Amino acid sequence: MAKKIHPMVDALVNLRGNTRACVLTEPLWGIPYNLYMPYISVYMLALGLNDAQIGLLASIGLFLQIFMSLISGVVTDKLGRRMTTLVFDVLSWSVPTLIWAFAQNFYFFLAASLFNAVYRITYNSWNLLLVEDAPPDKLVPVWSWITIAGLLSGFFAPLAGFLVSAFSMVTAVRILYINAFVFMTLKFIVLYVYSTETGQGKTRMAETAGVPFRKMFKGYGASFRTILRNPYTLNAFFVYLAFLIYDTIKTIFWSIMVVKQLGFPDSSIAVFPFFRSALMLGFYFFVTPKLNHLNFKKPFLLGFSLLIVSNVFLVLSPARSYLFVTVSVLLDAAAYAMIGPFKETLIYDAVEPEDRAGIMAIMNVAMLVIATPFGWIAGILSERSRLLPFGLITVFAVIGILFVFRITRYKKSFGAS
């Protein structure tokens, strides 16, 4: 009797076309990004920025992303998913990683934020390149593998810690940014070479050829009305929004909390991603395949609940308590593993395919408009007490739970057992 292949391995082996190209090249972006990401905030502090300025940069970045999200659907339809992804990936990641690598003060980070905000265009185009030609029943495994590509960085995290120990923290992070520039740029080129335009992308390019941008923007009104008329889409929007705000604030202020409030040395930051990655990989291989891919309710409810408990452990942690912080990180990892692949599938499922680029652009704009002030607010709260941003994101985890319950009224499969 032939040995049964693990469903995650089977999903990877059977990937085809653009989905295969997107998944297999993702480690070239995910690993370098996740190596420098835990150090972003403490790097800024070391270069003279304060908590309020860091929060302000987050809000400015989100504000700039509003415009980019607004034009993302039009640009993606005009240029096609493939070309849009190449051009705006280079602008939004290759350029800012170089700026960050040589940053000296607040204004360097402001300039990098301007370029990095462009990623909202490629966020739309790359997502469509990834999923538009993929079978719907493969979407959760696909998103799991995309996340796994980033998790692989956790096993390289000791290298980042070694760099911080061997050099100064600033020098080590500069090296990580230069590394990111090289491998991310390579990824963008390889993906372009090995991908093709999607079927829906070709259709939209043909339909929009010769149509002025101004006229195409008028179609956003119809897209907006479509969202408002569909309670399932609207509530899915708020579930995603709650997680977006939670993730934005925690990503910025977690390192500051651990180093400045709890007194851990800079080099120790690299220890925690190792444990986080190991647990999340275990979830993706042994838990996610057993979940009903049509039942989003249970993963979301459990995930948001675990986020709340994770914050409790972090806020109550004694100084330099590896036990408390490790438990918090592991609970956080389990939560992200539960929510991560399902949040993207939920949004894709909630959007009508005929105008997917336009509707997703409008949803991204609305999310960013609402989320923009919260980086700045969290920065002000952190100036008063570094515990307060984690109280704020706990509120958004509760809001996420409330909208999960609401959405079950409108989508039968969402709450299916």
C-alpha positions as MATLAB code, in Angstrom:
seq = 'MAKKIHPMVDALVNLRGNTRACVLTEPLWGIPYNLYMPYISVYMLALGLNDAQIGLLASIGLFLQIFMSLISGVVTDKLGRRMTTLVFDVLSWSVPTLIWAFAQNFYFFLAASLFNAVYRITYNSWNLLLVEDAPPDKLVPVWSWITIAGLLSGFFAPLAGFLVSAFSMVTAVRILYINAFVFMTLKFIVLYVYSTETGQGKTRMAETAGVPFRKMFKGYGASFRTILRNPYTLNAFFVYLAFLIYDTIKTIFWSIMVVKQLGFPDSSIAVFPFFRSALMLGFYFFVTPKLNHLNFKKPFLLGFSLLIVSNVFLVLSPARSYLFVTVSVLLDAAAYAMIGPFKETLIYDAVEPEDRAGIMAIMNVAMLVIATPFGWIAGILSERSRLLPFGLITVFAVIGILFVFRITRYKKSFGAS';
ca = [
       0.000    0.000    0.000;
       1.421    3.374   -1.016;
       2.277    5.701    1.825;
      -0.106    8.639    2.059;
       1.530   11.997    1.336;
       1.065   14.708    3.953;
      -1.626   17.131    2.658;
       0.675   20.148    3.006;
       3.436   18.415    1.031;
       0.890   17.232   -1.523;
      -0.392   20.801   -1.925;
       3.138   22.103   -2.503;
       4.076   19.381   -4.993;
       0.904   19.970   -7.009;
       1.204   23.735   -7.267;
       1.181   24.930  -10.843;
       1.677   28.116  -12.841;
       1.740   31.479  -11.095;
       0.832   29.995   -7.735;
       3.907   27.778   -7.878;
       6.138   30.695   -8.942;
       4.808   32.940   -6.154;
       5.153   30.315   -3.418;
       8.598   29.012   -4.386;
      10.156   32.489   -4.689;
       8.593   33.827   -1.475;
      11.469   32.728    0.851;
      13.721   35.184   -0.996;
      11.501   37.935    0.398;
      10.184   36.371    3.603;
      13.504   35.297    5.157;
      15.381   38.631    4.870;
      12.250   40.603    5.865;
      11.673   38.594    9.009;
      15.358   38.772    9.949;
      15.369   42.572   10.201;
      11.739   43.072   11.215;
      12.158   42.429   15.015;
      14.889   45.073   15.144;
      13.160   47.904   13.275;
      11.933   49.806   16.330;
      15.062   49.430   18.471;
      17.149   50.408   15.408;
      15.148   53.623   15.208;
      15.622   54.253   18.932;
      19.384   53.718   18.567;
      19.475   56.347   15.808;
      17.839   58.935   18.064;
      14.102   58.590   17.379;
      11.648   58.457   20.285;
       8.484   56.364   20.792;
       6.172   59.133   19.565;
       8.207   59.614   16.364;
       8.168   55.861   15.715;
       4.396   55.796   16.118;
       4.091   58.899   13.918;
       6.100   57.201   11.151;
       3.729   54.241   11.330;
       0.728   56.532   10.903;
       2.382   58.494    8.071;
       3.154   55.202    6.337;
      -0.460   54.096    6.673;
      -1.681   57.479    5.418;
       0.520   57.236    2.317;
      -0.730   53.711    1.764;
      -4.288   55.051    1.451;
      -3.526   56.720   -1.879;
      -1.536   53.716   -3.082;
      -4.398   51.386   -2.220;
      -6.835   53.702   -3.974;
      -4.954   53.480   -7.276;
      -3.890   49.839   -6.871;
      -6.928   48.334   -8.585;
      -6.718   50.677  -11.580;
      -2.948   50.226  -11.973;
      -3.218   46.450  -11.617;
      -5.946   46.236  -14.249;
      -4.090   48.577  -16.615;
      -0.579   47.127  -16.399;
      -1.540   43.570  -15.549;
      -0.841   41.600  -12.375;
       2.657   40.528  -13.475;
       4.169   43.851  -14.604;
       2.589   45.768  -11.712;
       4.133   43.335   -9.255;
       7.643   43.704  -10.695;
       7.700   47.506  -10.946;
       6.139   48.298   -7.607;
       7.936   45.551   -5.685;
      11.238   47.170   -6.659;
       9.988   50.631   -5.677;
       8.434   49.524   -2.391;
      11.123   47.127   -1.105;
      14.419   47.393   -3.008;
      14.584   51.182   -2.705;
      13.560   51.550    0.970;
      15.787   48.726    2.221;
      18.758   50.690    0.842;
      17.513   53.878    2.515;
      17.018   52.073    5.842;
      20.492   50.535    5.540;
      22.112   53.993    5.460;
      19.573   55.868    7.623;
      20.893   58.590    9.950;
      17.817   60.310   11.354;
      14.033   60.720   11.247;
      14.031   62.097    7.693;
      15.704   59.012    6.247;
      12.944   56.890    7.765;
      10.323   59.302    6.452;
      11.708   58.968    2.910;
      11.795   55.179    3.224;
       8.160   55.218    4.400;
       7.194   57.118    1.250;
       8.647   54.419   -0.986;
       7.547   51.509    1.207;
       3.930   52.710    1.088;
       3.925   51.793   -2.618;
       3.763   48.135   -1.543;
      -0.007   48.561   -1.249;
      -0.161   48.505   -5.057;
       1.837   45.295   -5.341;
      -0.076   43.854   -2.366;
      -3.128   43.886   -4.604;
      -1.403   42.726   -7.800;
       0.725   40.021   -6.145;
      -2.260   38.558   -4.289;
      -4.178   38.312   -7.552;
      -1.169   36.809   -9.344;
      -0.995   34.218   -6.577;
      -4.637   33.138   -6.344;
      -6.605   34.071   -9.476;
      -5.740   30.921  -11.430;
      -5.562   28.675   -8.330;
      -8.331   26.162   -7.443;
     -10.444   27.588   -4.560;
      -9.948   24.453   -2.429;
      -6.162   25.008   -2.521;
      -6.200   28.575   -1.172;
      -5.704   27.798    2.535;
      -2.703   25.484    1.861;
      -1.307   28.113   -0.516;
      -1.502   30.842    2.131;
      -0.044   28.437    4.678;
       3.001   27.902    2.461;
       3.371   31.656    1.941;
       3.490   32.093    5.715;
       5.877   29.165    6.090;
       8.251   30.896    3.670;
       8.531   33.739    6.164;
       8.730   31.407    9.153;
      11.896   29.847    7.775;
      13.620   33.044    8.867;
      13.102   32.018   12.483;
      15.698   29.313   12.038;
      18.154   31.921   10.751;
      17.343   34.265   13.656;
      20.408   33.155   15.675;
      22.494   34.588   12.817;
      20.872   37.973   13.368;
      21.531   37.634   17.098;
      25.174   36.750   16.380;
      25.550   39.854   14.205;
      24.124   42.040   16.973;
      26.531   40.475   19.501;
      29.553   40.644   17.192;
      28.958   44.212   15.988;
      26.903   47.062   17.330;
      23.150   46.702   16.970;
      23.060   49.500   14.380;
      25.827   47.938   12.254;
      24.166   44.512   12.411;
      20.792   45.873   11.270;
      22.445   47.781    8.422;
      23.930   44.471    7.243;
      20.493   42.816    7.463;
      18.963   45.595    5.351;
      21.636   45.262    2.645;
      21.073   41.502    2.654;
      17.341   42.158    2.224;
      17.972   44.467   -0.731;
      19.983   41.788   -2.572;
      17.659   38.835   -2.035;
      14.379   40.729   -2.402;
      15.488   42.247   -5.719;
      16.516   38.795   -6.923;
      13.095   37.463   -5.952;
      11.243   40.153   -7.924;
      13.215   39.397  -11.092;
      12.870   35.606  -10.808;
       9.112   35.844  -10.175;
       8.629   38.017  -13.245;
      10.585   35.596  -15.436;
       8.714   32.480  -14.272;
       5.171   33.902  -14.080;
       2.562   34.701  -16.738;
      -0.383   37.063  -16.748;
      -3.531   35.568  -15.165;
      -6.661   34.859  -17.201;
      -8.656   37.535  -15.378;
      -5.696   39.898  -15.685;
      -5.665   39.532  -19.481;
      -9.401   40.176  -19.566;
      -9.107   43.336  -17.477;
      -6.120   44.616  -19.500;
      -8.159   44.223  -22.676;
     -11.234   45.868  -21.123;
      -9.270   48.836  -19.783;
      -7.009   49.400  -22.795;
      -7.542   52.970  -23.967;
      -9.800   53.788  -21.004;
      -8.551   56.928  -19.182;
      -7.562   56.497  -15.531;
     -10.112   59.155  -14.567;
     -12.953   57.130  -16.030;
     -11.731   53.952  -14.353;
     -11.780   55.647  -10.954;
     -15.493   56.323  -11.429;
     -16.024   52.577  -11.222;
     -14.939   52.671   -7.585;
     -18.345   54.057   -6.654;
     -20.017   50.867   -7.842;
     -17.369   48.788   -6.024;
     -18.040   50.687   -2.791;
     -21.789   50.163   -3.093;
     -21.185   46.441   -3.674;
     -19.330   46.236   -0.355;
     -22.049   48.112    1.546;
     -24.827   45.958    0.082;
     -23.182   42.673    1.049;
     -23.237   42.092    4.846;
     -20.822   39.167    4.527;
     -18.243   41.316    2.720;
     -18.750   44.195    5.158;
     -18.290   42.078    8.284;
     -15.319   40.249    6.753;
     -13.824   43.719    6.261;
     -14.103   44.505    9.980;
     -12.630   41.158   11.025;
      -9.614   41.820    8.795;
      -9.389   45.446    9.988;
      -9.260   44.432   13.664;
      -6.369   42.080   12.938;
      -4.587   44.684   10.759;
      -4.569   47.275   13.553;
      -3.546   44.641   16.103;
      -0.669   43.421   13.927;
       0.555   46.929   13.025;
       0.826   48.084   16.652;
       2.282   44.858   18.032;
       4.910   44.636   15.282;
       6.133   48.144   16.111;
       6.062   48.074   19.898;
       6.853   44.454   20.836;
      10.637   44.907   20.549;
      10.505   48.203   22.459;
       8.501   46.499   25.208;
      10.925   43.571   25.491;
      14.140   45.622   25.414;
      13.172   48.859   27.177;
      10.422   47.728   29.583;
      11.488   44.167   30.408;
      15.231   44.764   30.185;
      16.277   42.067   27.707;
      19.550   42.678   25.800;
      19.243   43.564   22.101;
      20.786   40.269   20.968;
      18.139   38.237   22.826;
      15.392   39.465   20.480;
      16.570   36.847   17.981;
      15.860   33.984   20.404;
      12.102   34.392   20.408;
      11.497   34.190   16.618;
      13.165   30.754   16.681;
      10.563   29.352   19.088;
       7.774   31.225   17.305;
       8.707   29.775   13.929;
       9.056   26.232   15.270;
       5.568   26.282   16.819;
       3.920   27.879   13.800;
       5.485   25.337   11.460;
       4.095   22.579   13.670;
       0.645   24.165   13.433;
       0.768   24.468    9.654;
       1.809   20.864    9.179;
      -0.249   19.113   11.854;
      -3.209   21.359   12.791;
      -4.155   23.483    9.757;
      -4.672   20.494    7.388;
      -7.250   19.062    9.814;
      -9.326   22.223    9.895;
     -12.404   22.503    7.731;
     -11.348   25.012    5.100;
     -14.929   26.227    4.771;
     -15.240   26.841    8.510;
     -13.484   30.094    9.299;
     -15.300   30.672   12.588;
     -13.362   28.371   14.918;
      -9.848   29.404   13.813;
     -10.748   33.093   14.146;
     -12.379   32.748   17.570;
      -9.538   30.649   18.968;
      -6.909   32.860   17.314;
      -8.240   36.158   18.687;
      -8.666   34.568   22.133;
      -5.046   33.392   22.129;
      -3.901   36.900   21.174;
      -5.622   38.268   24.275;
      -4.002   35.699   26.574;
      -0.619   36.320   24.914;
      -0.839   40.025   25.769;
      -1.770   39.238   29.361;
       1.408   37.172   29.787;
       3.527   39.909   28.188;
       2.091   42.754   30.272;
       2.342   40.761   33.546;
       5.862   39.513   32.816;
       8.541   40.268   35.428;
      11.762   41.853   34.166;
      13.854   39.480   32.018;
      11.454   36.579   32.528;
      12.193   34.233   29.651;
       9.342   32.009   30.857;
       6.618   34.663   30.636;
       7.830   36.140   27.351;
       8.339   32.725   25.758;
       4.811   31.641   26.739;
       3.485   34.934   25.328;
       5.407   34.407   22.067;
       4.202   30.804   21.711;
       0.561   31.780   22.316;
       0.976   34.597   19.793;
       2.486   32.131   17.286;
      -0.440   29.740   17.684;
      -2.882   32.621   17.197;
      -1.196   33.844   14.015;
      -1.069   30.275   12.681;
      -4.824   29.984   13.249;
      -5.769   33.365   11.774;
      -3.111   33.913    9.084;
      -4.131   31.671    6.170;
      -7.836   32.058    6.916;
      -7.951   35.873    6.919;
      -6.680   36.066    3.338;
      -9.026   33.288    2.206;
     -11.921   35.005    3.976;
     -11.374   38.262    2.080;
     -10.940   36.466   -1.239;
     -14.139   34.472   -0.583;
     -16.054   37.622    0.393;
     -15.238   39.557   -2.809;
     -17.089   39.201   -6.102;
     -14.711   37.958   -8.842;
     -15.967   40.272  -11.595;
     -14.431   43.377   -9.984;
     -12.060   41.795   -7.486;
      -9.185   44.267   -8.047;
     -11.477   47.281   -7.616;
     -13.321   45.952   -4.572;
     -10.109   44.881   -2.850;
      -8.615   48.315   -3.574;
     -11.604   50.039   -1.957;
     -11.452   47.703    1.048;
      -7.730   48.340    1.482;
      -8.275   52.101    1.319;
     -11.064   51.984    3.900;
      -8.964   49.813    6.229;
      -6.027   52.193    6.007;
      -8.168   55.297    6.557;
      -9.465   53.790    9.779;
      -6.137   52.286   10.881;
      -3.922   55.325   10.142;
      -4.285   57.193   13.491;
      -3.585   54.163   15.645;
       0.189   53.993   15.112;
       0.460   57.596   16.309;
      -1.985   56.951   19.178;
      -0.023   53.875   20.252;
       3.205   55.931   20.143;
       1.729   58.553   22.477;
       0.464   55.815   24.803;
       3.917   54.187   24.797;
       5.508   57.490   25.825;
       3.315   57.385   28.956;
       3.657   53.662   29.618;
       5.030   50.940   27.383;
       2.242   48.668   28.635;
      -0.560   50.803   27.176;
      -0.179   49.865   23.468;
      -0.810   46.252   24.459;
      -3.998   47.212   26.252;
      -5.099   48.962   23.060;
      -4.489   45.950   20.821;
      -6.270   43.687   23.298;
      -9.369   45.824   22.698;
      -9.043   45.179   18.954;
      -8.733   41.428   19.538;
     -12.070   41.610   21.397;
     -13.574   43.626   18.527;
     -12.388   40.921   16.134;
     -14.236   38.280   18.162;
     -17.451   40.329   18.089;
     -17.387   40.632   14.292;
     -16.630   36.935   13.908;
     -19.905   36.240   15.694;
     -21.683   38.795   13.481;
     -20.396   37.340   10.227;
     -21.842   33.902   10.974;
     -25.319   35.332   10.433;
     -24.587   36.040    6.783;
     -22.438   33.172    5.528;
     -23.613   29.677    6.267;
     -20.261   28.026    5.526;
     -18.472   30.430    7.875;
     -20.047   28.826   10.889;
     -20.350   25.304    9.522;
     -19.268   22.595   11.868;
];
